[in-house]
């Protein structure tokens, strides 16, 4: 029994070490991707995901600033700042929201559609360039691991939000 527990503890600590290394590599790679994204224009000069915001609107249709912020797990203010820049650029527009009088929906403009396509082509070029030195099977395995990690983190955050929400409900009673 003790040997089985020791082996299990060793496996856990090996998994923990691997997870630590994976997270450090993901974070480091994120900053490198953001820098390259700025260079090719898919990330705004302030570091916000310009292409990503266009993509969200392209894939999901008109959205409010709070909806996009919840989707990306970022403060509403950072999405509002990017939306203001994109409104000035003419790539998105505000439209009435039938579900809410004050919270307008953001929607791609024809110019936004064209910019999205141009930036998507740049993103595709970047991915093709990076893929040249990689093994497709290893990349697919990495995608699976990162997706599982993302889902696990989303569940943890949602559980934490539910706990805080119920505590706030209790305080207000």
C-alpha positions as a printed Julia matrix, in Angstrom:
173×3 Matrix{Float64}:
   0.0    0.0     0.0
   2.77   2.41    0.94
   4.62   1.66   -2.3
   1.48   2.35   -4.31
   0.97   5.67   -2.5
   4.62   6.6    -3.01
   4.4    5.81   -6.73
   1.19   7.85   -6.94
   2.87  10.76   -5.13
   5.85  10.56   -7.48
   3.54  10.59  -10.5
   1.7   13.59   -9.08
   4.9   15.47   -8.43
   6.12  14.61  -11.94
   2.8   15.84  -13.31
   3.05  18.97  -11.15
   6.57  19.69  -12.42
   5.44  19.13  -16.0
   2.43  21.42  -15.46
   4.65  24.14  -14.0
   6.97  23.9   -17.0
   4.01  23.91  -19.41
   2.44  27.0   -17.82
   5.76  28.86  -17.83
   6.26  27.98  -21.5
   2.69  29.04  -22.39
   3.11  32.4   -20.64
   6.51  33.03  -22.23
   5.17  32.02  -25.64
   2.12  34.26  -25.17
   4.35  37.32  -24.81
   6.39  36.33  -27.87
   3.21  35.77  -29.88
   1.85  39.11  -28.72
   5.07  40.86  -29.81
   4.94  39.14  -33.21
   1.22  39.93  -33.42
   2.0   43.61  -32.89
   4.65  43.43  -35.61
   2.24  41.96  -38.18
  -0.74  44.05  -37.04
  -3.06  41.46  -35.5
  -2.45  42.88  -32.01
  -2.98  46.57  -31.27
  -0.02  48.72  -30.16
  -1.44  48.63  -26.6
  -1.24  44.82  -26.64
  -4.94  44.09  -27.08
  -6.08  41.44  -29.53
  -7.41  43.51  -32.43
  -7.83  40.49  -34.73
  -9.25  38.44  -31.87
 -11.99  41.01  -31.24
 -12.85  41.09  -34.94
 -12.9   37.27  -34.92
 -15.28  37.14  -31.95
 -17.7   39.46  -33.76
 -17.3   37.54  -37.04
 -17.9   34.14  -35.41
 -20.59  35.12  -32.86
 -22.29  38.09  -34.46
 -22.99  41.36  -32.64
 -21.94  41.36  -28.98
 -21.91  43.81  -26.09
 -18.67  44.92  -24.46
 -19.51  42.98  -21.26
 -20.23  39.81  -23.28
 -16.85  40.02  -25.0
 -15.1   40.73  -21.69
 -16.71  37.66  -20.09
 -15.76  35.53  -23.1
 -12.12  36.65  -22.91
 -11.93  36.74  -19.08
 -10.62  40.31  -19.08
 -11.87  43.53  -17.47
 -14.71  45.24  -19.3
 -12.65  48.45  -19.4
  -9.93  46.84  -21.55
 -12.55  45.71  -24.08
 -14.17  49.15  -24.01
 -10.81  50.8   -24.71
 -10.18  48.5   -27.68
 -13.77  48.96  -28.91
 -13.33  52.74  -28.8
 -10.18  52.43  -30.94
 -11.95  50.09  -33.36
 -14.96  52.44  -33.59
 -12.55  55.27  -34.5
 -10.94  52.99  -37.11
 -14.38  52.32  -38.59
 -14.09  48.52  -38.34
 -17.0   48.14  -35.91
 -20.18  50.08  -35.27
 -22.7   50.39  -32.44
 -26.21  49.12  -33.01
 -29.26  49.02  -30.78
 -29.57  46.05  -28.48
 -33.14  44.71  -28.32
 -32.33  43.05  -24.98
 -30.94  46.17  -23.28
 -31.62  49.88  -23.84
 -28.23  51.22  -22.73
 -25.8   48.42  -23.61
 -25.27  48.71  -27.35
 -24.11  45.85  -29.54
 -20.82  45.97  -31.42
 -20.99  44.79  -35.03
 -18.45  44.48  -37.84
 -18.7   47.06  -40.6
 -17.88  46.23  -44.23
 -14.47  47.79  -43.57
 -14.18  45.54  -40.5
 -14.94  42.48  -42.64
 -12.14  43.47  -45.05
  -9.69  44.19  -42.22
 -10.6   40.88  -40.57
  -9.8   39.04  -43.8
  -6.49  40.87  -44.23
  -5.45  40.18  -40.63
  -6.64  36.56  -40.91
  -4.33  36.15  -43.9
  -1.42  37.53  -41.84
  -2.31  35.21  -38.96
  -2.48  32.27  -41.37
   0.94  33.19  -42.78
   2.37  33.3   -39.24
   0.9   29.89  -38.4
   2.22  28.4   -41.64
   5.68  29.83  -40.95
   5.71  28.46  -37.4
   4.35  25.07  -38.51
   7.16  24.44  -40.99
   9.52  23.26  -38.25
   6.94  21.29  -36.28
   5.44  17.82  -36.37
   1.68  17.9   -37.09
   0.88  15.06  -34.66
   2.78  16.75  -31.83
   0.98  20.01  -32.58
  -2.41  18.25  -32.49
  -1.49  16.64  -29.15
  -0.43  20.04  -27.8
  -3.78  21.51  -28.87
  -5.63  18.8   -26.96
  -3.56  19.41  -23.81
  -4.02  23.2   -23.96
  -7.77  22.85  -24.6
  -8.12  20.57  -21.56
  -6.13  23.06  -19.48
  -8.32  25.93  -20.71
 -11.5   24.05  -19.8
 -10.14  23.15  -16.36
  -9.21  26.78  -15.7
 -12.63  28.0   -16.94
 -14.36  25.6   -14.54
 -12.17  26.77  -11.66
 -12.93  30.43  -12.42
 -16.65  29.79  -12.82
 -16.76  27.92   -9.49
 -14.9   30.78   -7.81
 -17.3   33.31   -9.35
 -20.27  31.29   -8.09
 -18.79  31.2    -4.58
 -18.22  34.98   -4.57
 -21.67  35.58   -6.04
 -23.39  33.48   -3.36
 -21.32  35.18   -0.62
 -22.38  38.58   -1.94
 -26.01  37.44   -2.02
 -25.69  36.35    1.6
 -24.14  39.71    2.63
 -26.97  41.64    0.93
 -29.71  39.68    2.69
